């Protein structure tokens, strides 16, 4: 574990809104519905996964409040970055 001595500067104000729809004709999506919400000093994140029948909808939203993340807000930044980049959230499990 290291301590950051300078702020993080993002190249631009981040605002991302992604929506995906996955349809499976043979089998079904076994990934459970899920909702992740984080609202802290550096930004807001929302990830929703919902399945109905053979279709799964995935929605990911990220809004950063500033282009500068101060040393005091590094933990909040890590919380959002780790949730956004979590590969386990991005994988869909399929079942026959």
Secondary structure, 3 states (H helix, E strand, C coil): CCCCCCCEECCCCCEEEEEEEEECCCCEECCCCEEEEEECCCEEEEEEEEEECCEEEEEEEEEECCCEECHHHHHHHHHHHHHHHCHHHHCCCEEC
